[in-house]
C-alpha cells in the first residue's frame, strides 16, 4: 500500500475530510476508450438509487411504482465543488455528479460521506441529497435516467480536445445534445461554461443550432442561483479566477416542442 492510499484510509477511518493531494489523477480521460470497466445498470428502472440516498428512500418499498428521482446531473463533476454548493441550495432535490476518473470520483464520494457525518453530528441531514458515480456520461447516460427526468444538467469546464481529430470526444456535440434533450424535462436547464474561447464558441454554436433548446439571456439568469455558481463553485472555476482568466458561459432551456431554426 502506497503512502497516498495509507493517507486515504487513515482519513476515512477517522471520518476526516479527504485531502485532494491524496487523490492525484490525470486532468482528463479518454471517454471513447473501451478499456475502462464500469458497472452500468441495464436501464433506469434497474438503477438502485436507494443506497446513494438512504434518507430519501426511507419507507419507500423496493417495488414502489413512484420513487424519488434524481433531477440534477453534473457531468464531469471533477472534485465536486458545484455539487456541494447545490446540495444546500436545493436540499430537497436529488443530484448526482458523474466523473470518469476513478480517484477523482472516489474523492467526491468520500467528501460527501465526511460532510454527511459532520451534519449528522450537528443534528442535521445536509448532503443526504447528493452523490457521485464513476461512469462514462458520453456512453451511458440513458442507462441511468428516463425520458424527461432531469431538470438541470451541468457541463463545467469540459475537456476542450483541441485537435480537430478529437472533436468527436467533446461532451457537447450534435448527437449528444439530442440525447440531453431526451433526458431533460421541458423547461429544464442545460448549463455550459469554459475558459477556452474556441470551445465556448463551439458549444454555443452547437446548442444554438439544436431545435430543442433556446439560449437564456444573462438578464434572466440573474435570478437563477445555479447560474451564479458556474464561475465560482468548482475548483476549475476558482483556478481560472485566481489567474484572472475569462470564462464563457451559456445556459439553455429545453423546449416542449422544436423551434423553427433561422436559415
Secondary structure, DSSP 4 states (H G I P E B T S, - for coil): --HHHHHHHHHHHTTPPP-GGGS---S---TT-S-------SSGGG---TTT-GGGGTT--TT-SS---EEEEEET-TTSHHHHHHHHHTTTSEEEEEES-HHHHHHHHHHHHHHHHHHHHTT--TTTTEEEEE--HHHHHHHH--TT-EEEEEEES-----SGGGGGG-SS-HHHHHHHHHHEEEEEEEEEEES-HHHHHHHHHHHHT-TTEEEPPHHHHTT-HHHHHTTTSSHHHHHHHHTT---EEEEEEE-SSPPPPP-
